[in-house]
């Protein structure tokens, strides 16, 4: 079964029981809470930040000021969890853009042929998260406890010959260590605390090994600013994406979001190509990528925010599914399991797919859940990880890839995108792979391969 597809879910009508705790109220944590609400009588979401944040962008989501788009693969899962969610956000001001007919996309130097392929929801991260949090809080039995962080798991007795017997809760405290620590019991603890991997480190404290970690250093930095742009000043497209190339390791994403605001995010691989944060040099950097028309329109536009910067050092995948021993009662999800280079826009969709896998694995009960879930999650992240890391390894600025391998990958991507510029079927296959609405195996179909070979 492809990770973007799900069987019809038979959970409705079965009795709920027990308590689950989700650590982290980001996209991964909120989706996990929705999945758990079908199985547990009580679900508690614990968040270190105080909510809502006055500035909109949370301390725990430093990338929140930058471009976020909900690809069709992620939107499909959110619609399954929260019927009508996409249209609700669009009615609240979000922008629905046709993919690829209302987006101008340039990958590896070639502009993809414009083909109608569904809709992309373009919203800011705070806007999406706030409304998703409202939906989750409205679920029966679900509560939110902000301003608290998890300090340690509570083990369920001493470890036996086959490892620890499990986890029966978590210890909570105010950030900074002020106030008394609180022990909260739960039948399941879900670590959605992000890429730092605290849940993985907890395994060591429970007598298990930490999972092996795959890490690809990319050294990507972002800089972003939101603008108020006069209608029509940027042309008919609702979004522009200019990807990096081997000779020019820089990229730009310009999208219309809620409130008719536009956000411009610039990025670059390696220190020499990181985008500047001074307003004048920021727009000079953008002009080299977007061209004179868009550059002039942005210079004449009204900046709504200052320029925010964010650095992403490496993509990380933790192979929990390969561990011999796992305690019951504890699973990690979202960026705690797999964190992808954000330039490919798959992070939110992958977190939603993992939440769907968690819900489905719970049909067989709590005993053995971690192993079932990690195997299902590994299937969900395998293709996004492969696509992301192959694209990264085609960039000579990314260390650790042999120049010959980087050259071969670069030629393969360039040929594919040249074909996608002219052939609607190749363009659709590329988009389906990127947006997680189809399998990258579509790119290996004879008709697609023949077209790519003609353009190599």
C-alpha positions, 0 to 999 in steps of 0.5 A: 500500500502506498503511504499516501493511501489508507484503507477505510478505517473501522474504528468508529463505534468501538469503545475507547479506554485509557489515557495517552499523552502527546509531547509537543503541539506542532503539526506532528503532535496535533495530528498524533492527538487526532489519531489517538482520539479514536482509541483513547478516552483521554488525550493530553497534549503537552506543549512547552510554549505558552499558547497562543504566542502573541507574535504568532511564530512560536519559540518551538517552531523557529522555521514558522516565519518561512514559506509553508505549503500543505501539499496534496499528500498532507492535505489528504490526511488532514481532510481524512482526520478533519473533514472540510479543513482545507476549505475552512482554511481557504474561507479564513483567508488561505490561498488555494493554488492549482498545481501546476497550472497556477504555480510557476515552478522551476526545478534544476533549471527547467520550468515544469509544464503547467498541468492541472493537478489538484490544489495546494493550500498556501498558508503561514505556519502560525495560521495553519497551526492555530486552526489545527489546534482549535480542531484538536481541542474541540475533540471529545476527551482531548485537552491541552496543557501549555507551558510545560515540558517533559523531563523524563519517562516513568518506567513500568518496573525494572527491565527484564531479560528482554528489555524494559517492561514499558513506560507508564507515564511522564514527568512534567515541569515548568521550563527552566526548572521552576516549580515542582515536578509532576508525575502523570500516568498514561498508557501511551506517551508520544514523543513529538518534541522535534528533531533533537530526539529526546525520546530516542535518548530516553530509550538509553535511560530505560535500558535500551539502545538508541536507534541508529541515525542517518544524517546528511549535512546540507547546511541550508539557511533561509531568510524570509519576509512578508509583503503587502503587494498590490493586486496583479503586481506579481502577475497571474501566478499564485506562487513561484518556486525557483529551485537551486542548481548545481552551478547556482546553489540558491533558491527562492519561493514566493507565495500568496498566503492568508490575508492576500499577503505574500511571503518571500523565502530565500535559501542557499546551500553552504555559507557562501550562498546563505541569503543576507538579512539586510533589506537591500541585499535581501532583495538583490539576492531575490532579484538574481533568482526571480527576475526584474519584474518580481524584484521591482514589484517587491521593492515597491511593496510594503514589508509587513514583517522584518527579515527572519532567518533560520539555519537547517544543518542536516536531514536526520532519520532515526531507524527505530524500526531496526532496534531489537528491544523497544519498551511498550508505551513510548513512541516517537513521531514527526521530526523526532523520527524523520526531519527532511530538508525543508526546501522540498516541502514534505515535512508536514505531509510526512508527519500527517502520514505517520499519524495515520500509521499510528492510528491504524497500528493501534487497531491491534492494541498497545502490546507491541505497538512501538514495533508495528508503528515504527515499521509502518512509519519507516515505509511512510518516510522511505520514499520522501527521504530517498527523494530528498537525499538524492536531490541534496546529493546532486549538489556539490556543496553538500559534503560526503557525496563523491563528485562522480555520484553527484554528477550522475544524480545532477544529470539525471535530475536535469534530464528529468526536468527538461522532459517535465518542461515539455511532457505533461505526463512527466511533469505530473509524475514529478509533481506527484513524487514531490507532493506525496500524492503518488509514488516516485516509481511513476518516474520509472514507467517506460513512457516517462523514461523514454521521454527523459532519455530523449531530453538527457 
